[in-house]
Amino acid sequence: MPVRYYSAGMLVRLAFSIATAIDPEILLVDEVLSVGDMAFQIKARQRMMEMMAKAHLMVMVSHDLDSLAKMCTHAIWLDHGRMITAGAVDKVIAAYTSSVPDQHLQAAAA
């Protein structure tokens, strides 16, 4: 079937399959694990963990702090292209979350 007839979800699955069919030395990841249904997210996360074990370096760009904490050891917090802080992922996440005003955190939790 021509790709133009695929749903958005099927296109994401196809793109992920093609992108992860290699064993890279450097792995660049940009929010790919936040798309698709739960079953796809579980498979994608497992495949990413396999690729991370083989890669020499992984660069992950994300706003998903839980994924960053689970998958990374070091982090860099960028704001409009400027580095704010870098270091152990837990310390960078703590610095980032402490910089967010309380009213924004309360609104996000609601």
N, C-alpha and C positions, 0 to 999 in steps of 0.2 A: 504494500500500500504506500503511496507517495507520502512523504513526511508532511506535506501541507495539510493533510487530513487528520493528523495526530492532535489530540487534545494537549493543552498546556502541560498537564501532568505527565503525559507520555513523552512529550518533548524533553522535559526535565530528566526523566528516567533515562532516555536515550543518550542525552548529552552527558549525564553522569557516567553511564556505562562506557561510553567512548573515552571520556577523560580519564577514567580509572583503569583502562585496559593496559596501561604501561607501568613500568617500575621506575619512577623518577628519582633522580638524585636530590632535586629540589622540588618541593611540593608547595604550590600556591593555592590557597583555599579562600574563597570569598563568599561567606554566608550560604554555601550550598546545602548545608545540613538543616536549614530552617524551612525547606520547601517540601511539598509532598505530604502524603498521608503518614500515619504513625508507622505502618509496616515499612514503607520506603525509608523513613528517617532512621529506623533501627538498622536496616540493611546498609544504608549509606554510612552510618556511623561505624559499623563493623568493618566495612571496606576501607574507610578512612584510617581506622586504627591499624589495619594490615599494611596499608601504604606508608603510614608514619613509621612503622617498625623497620621498613626497608629504606626509607629516605634518609639522606644525610642532614637535610634541613627542611623545616616546614614553616611557611609564613601563612598565618591565618588572619584574615580581616573580618571582624565581626563586632556586632553590638550585643551579642548573646553572651553575657558574663558567665553563665553556668557552663556553656560549651568551652569558653576560653579556659576556665578554671580546671575543667576535666581533661582538656586535650593539650594544654600548653604548660611549659615550665617557666618561660620568661615572656614578658609583654612590654610593649611600647604604647603609651597613650599619646595619640596625636590629636591636635585640635586645630582645624583649618591649616593642615600641613606643617604645623609647628609641634615639635616634641615637647610634651609637658613633663613626662617622667618615664623611666625605663627601669626594669629590674625583675625580681621574682614576680610571677603572675599574681599571687595573692596580695602582695604589697601594692602593685599597680592598680588592681581592682579596688582595693580599700581606699587608695588615694582618689580614684575616680568617683566612687560612690559617696565619699565624704564631701566632694566638691559640688554635688547636686543639692540644691536647696531642699529643705524638708517638705515644702508644699508640693514639689514635683514628685518626690518619693511617695507621699501620701496619695496623690492623684493617680500615680501608676499602680499602686496597690489596690485601689478601689475598683 
